[in-house]
Amino acid sequence: MVVASRSGPLPAGTEARLAGFTELAATAIANAEAQAALAASRAQLAASRARVVAAADETRRRIERDLHDGTQQRLISLALGLRVAQRRLPAGQQDVAAQWSRTAQGLTDAIEELREISRGLHPAVLEKRGLAPALRELVRRGSIPVKLDVRVSGRLPEPVETAAYYTVSEALTNTAKHADATTADIEVAESGGVLHVHISDDGRGGADFSHGSGLVGLKDRSEAIGGCLQLDSPPGAGTTLEITLPLHDRGLPLESGR
């Protein structure tokens, strides 16, 4: 800072006051720069988390396709071949026929287990038909009665559909395994550029983010795409999950690529 006077000497103490003002200005500038750097860092971190989630989802999709098109089809072929061979056994080979029948049934059971694993990795119906059909299929396979209400128009951004699906899936799994619930309610609605997911059950409550229930992963997933997950689970009063997910791009890679 440079100060000059054309009308004589400056008042006493001017230099000290100017030095103090300069320090204040420098501090304000430094704070502004720090805030800008912090905001940029947060944006980079959020984008990085979103990329990690997207990469994990793509890996799950690839594994699901490999299992369906490779291993699963191979097991089906082996089971069918064994059934054909069983029918061609000569009479009097009951012991061999019984053994082959048990083996064929074991292959059929393994195929069904592999199918369930594939659905858990990344359900094909979610990718092909969207959130509402995938949730209906999920509820149909569930072990407790669920009232499902889905109000969305058309397809949503892929990360939003995936986050919503896995939130519901994890919630229903926890409800069936840990909550001793008899029923659950799920509401999914699109409003004001945001997807709202509300999940509640009549179980024993007491869920939190520290007991390895998978809730932390769901919270991280929703926050990675600009969303928010809230948990309310008082002991003895059931559990409620609320998740909000923005439907528009907030600088994160939300485009589905479909």
C-alpha positions in Angstrom: 0.0 0.0 0.0 1.4 3.5 -1.0 0.0 6.7 0.6 0.9 10.3 -0.4 -0.2 13.8 0.7 0.0 17.1 -1.3 -1.2 19.2 1.6 1.5 18.6 4.2 2.4 15.9 6.6 -0.1 13.2 7.4 -1.7 13.2 10.9 0.2 11.4 13.7 -0.4 7.7 13.8 -1.4 7.5 10.2 1.3 4.9 9.4 0.2 2.6 12.2 -3.5 2.8 11.2 -2.6 2.1 7.6 -0.5 -0.8 8.6 -3.4 -2.2 10.7 -5.8 -1.7 7.8 -3.4 -3.5 5.4 -3.1 -6.4 7.8 -7.0 -6.6 7.9 -7.2 -6.5 4.1 -4.5 -9.2 3.8 -6.3 -11.4 6.3 -9.6 -11.0 4.4 -7.9 -11.9 1.1 -6.2 -14.9 2.7 -9.5 -16.1 4.2 -11.3 -15.7 0.8 -8.6 -17.7 -0.9 -8.7 -20.4 1.8 -12.5 -20.7 1.4 -12.2 -20.9 -2.3 -9.6 -23.6 -2.0 -11.7 -25.5 0.5 -14.7 -25.4 -1.7 -12.7 -26.7 -4.6 -11.3 -29.4 -2.5 -14.8 -30.4 -1.4 -16.0 -30.5 -4.9 -13.0 -32.6 -6.0 -13.7 -35.0 -3.1 -17.4 -35.3 -3.9 -16.5 -35.9 -7.6 -14.0 -38.6 -6.6 -16.5 -40.3 -4.4 -19.0 -40.3 -7.2 -16.5 -41.8 -9.6 -15.7 -44.6 -7.0 -19.4 -45.4 -6.7 -19.8 -45.4 -10.5 -16.8 -47.7 -11.0 -18.1 -50.1 -8.3 -21.5 -50.2 -10.0 -20.0 -50.9 -13.4 -17.9 -53.7 -11.9 -21.0 -55.3 -10.4 -22.8 -55.0 -13.7 -19.9 -56.7 -15.5 -19.8 -59.5 -12.9 -23.5 -60.0 -13.2 -23.3 -60.3 -17.0 -20.4 -62.7 -16.8 -22.2 -64.9 -14.3 -25.4 -64.9 -16.3 -23.9 -65.4 -19.7 -21.0 -67.7 -18.7 -21.2 -69.7 -15.4 -25.0 -69.8 -15.1 -25.5 -71.0 -18.7 -22.8 -73.6 -18.3 -24.5 -75.0 -15.2 -27.9 -75.1 -16.9 -26.3 -77.0 -19.8 -24.7 -79.5 -17.4 -28.0 -80.0 -15.5 -30.0 -80.6 -18.8 -27.3 -83.0 -20.1 -27.4 -85.0 -16.8 -31.2 -85.2 -17.0 -31.0 -86.5 -20.5 -28.4 -89.1 -19.6 -30.5 -90.2 -16.6 -33.5 -90.9 -18.9 -31.3 -93.1 -21.1 -30.0 -95.3 -18.3 -30.8 -99.0 -18.8 -33.3 -100.6 -16.5 -32.0 -101.9 -13.2 -29.7 -98.9 -12.7 -31.8 -97.4 -9.9 -28.9 -96.6 -7.6 -27.1 -94.8 -10.4 -30.3 -93.0 -11.5 -30.9 -91.8 -7.9 -27.4 -90.5 -7.6 -27.6 -88.7 -10.9 -31.0 -87.3 -9.9 -29.5 -85.9 -6.6 -26.6 -84.4 -8.6 -29.0 -82.8 -11.1 -31.0 -81.3 -8.2 -27.8 -80.0 -6.7 -27.0 -78.3 -9.9 -30.5 -76.8 -10.1 -30.1 -75.5 -6.5 -26.7 -74.0 -7.4 -28.2 -72.3 -10.4 -30.9 -70.7 -8.3 -28.3 -69.6 -5.7 -26.2 -68.1 -8.5 -29.3 -66.3 -9.8 -29.9 -64.7 -6.4 -26.2 -63.7 -6.2 -26.5 -62.1 -9.6 -29.6 -60.2 -8.7 -27.9 -58.9 -5.5 -24.9 -57.7 -7.5 -26.9 -55.6 -10.0 -30.4 -56.8 -11.0 -30.9 -56.9 -14.7 -34.5 -55.6 -14.3 -33.1 -52.3 -12.8 -30.9 -51.7 -15.8 -33.4 -52.7 -18.4 -36.7 -51.5 -17.1 -36.0 -49.0 -14.3 -36.6 -48.4 -10.6 -40.3 -49.1 -10.2 -40.2 -52.6 -11.8 -37.0 -53.5 -9.9 -38.6 -52.5 -6.6 -41.7 -54.5 -7.3 -39.5 -57.5 -8.1 -37.5 -57.0 -4.9 -40.7 -56.7 -2.8 -42.2 -59.8 -4.5 -39.1 -61.9 -3.4 -39.1 -60.5 0.1 -40.0 -62.5 3.3 -42.4 -60.0 4.9 -45.4 -58.2 3.6 -44.5 -54.8 2.1 -46.8 -51.9 1.0 -45.0 -50.3 -2.0 -46.0 -47.0 -3.5 -43.8 -45.7 -6.3 -44.6 -42.4 -8.1 -41.9 -41.6 -10.7 -42.2 -40.6 -14.3 -40.0 -42.5 -16.7 -36.3 -43.4 -16.2 -34.2 -41.5 -13.6 -30.4 -40.9 -13.7 -28.7 -44.3 -13.3 -26.8 -43.4 -10.1 -30.1 -42.2 -8.5 -32.0 -45.4 -9.5 -29.1 -47.6 -8.2 -28.8 -45.7 -4.9 -32.6 -45.9 -4.3 -32.7 -49.6 -5.2 -29.8 -50.6 -2.9 -31.3 -48.4 0.0 -34.6 -50.3 -0.2 -32.8 -53.7 -0.6 -30.6 -53.1 2.4 -33.5 -51.8 4.5 -35.6 -54.9 3.7 -32.7 -57.2 4.4 -32.2 -55.6 7.8 -35.9 -55.6 8.5 -36.1 -59.4 7.8 -32.9 -60.4 9.6 -32.7 -58.1 12.6 -35.9 -56.1 13.2 -38.4 -58.8 13.9 -40.9 -56.8 11.9 -44.2 -58.0 10.5 -44.7 -55.4 7.8 -42.9 -52.5 6.1 -44.0 -49.5 4.1 -42.0 -48.0 1.2 -42.8 -44.8 -0.6 -40.8 -43.5 -3.5 -41.8 -40.2 -5.1 -40.3 -37.6 -7.4 -40.9 -34.0 -6.5 -39.1 -30.7 -7.2 -36.1 -32.2 -8.9 -35.5 -34.6 -6.0 -36.3 -38.3 -5.4 -37.7 -39.0 -2.0 -37.5 -42.5 -0.5 -39.3 -43.3 2.7 -38.9 -46.8 4.3 -40.5 -47.7 7.6 -41.1 -51.0 9.5 -42.9 -52.0 12.8 -39.9 -53.8 14.2 -37.9 -53.4 17.4 -35.8 -50.4 16.3 -32.4 -49.7 17.7 -30.6 -49.6 14.3 -27.7 -47.2 13.9 -24.7 -46.6 11.7 -22.2 -48.4 14.0 -23.4 -52.0 14.0 -22.2 -53.1 10.6 -25.7 -53.1 9.1 -24.6 -51.7 5.7 -26.2 -48.3 6.5 -22.9 -46.5 6.4 -22.3 -47.7 2.8 -25.8 -46.5 1.9 -25.1 -43.1 3.5 -21.8 -42.7 1.6 -23.5 -43.7 -1.6 -26.3 -41.1 -1.3 -23.9 -38.4 -0.2 -21.5 -39.2 -3.1 -24.2 -38.0 -5.6 -25.4 -35.0 -3.5 -28.1 -36.7 -1.5 -28.8 -37.3 2.2 -29.8 -40.3 4.2 -31.5 -39.9 7.7 -32.2 -42.7 10.2 -34.8 -42.7 13.0 -34.8 -46.0 14.9 -35.8 -45.6 18.6 -35.7 -48.9 20.6 -39.1 -50.6 20.5 -40.6 -48.2 18.0 -39.6 -49.4 14.6 -37.1 -48.0 12.1 -37.6 -45.2 9.5 -35.1 -44.4 6.7 -35.4 -41.2 4.7 -33.3 -40.6 1.6 -33.3 -37.6 -0.7 -31.4 -37.7 -4.0 -31.1 -34.8 -6.5 -32.3 -35.7 -10.0 -30.3 -33.0 -11.7 -26.5 -32.8 -12.2 -24.8 -30.9 -9.4 -21.3 -31.1 -11.0 -21.2 -34.9 -10.4 -21.3 -37.6 -13.1 -25.0 -38.4 -12.9 -25.6 -39.1 -16.5 -26.7 -42.7 -17.0 -25.1 -43.4 -20.4 -28.1 -45.5 -21.4 
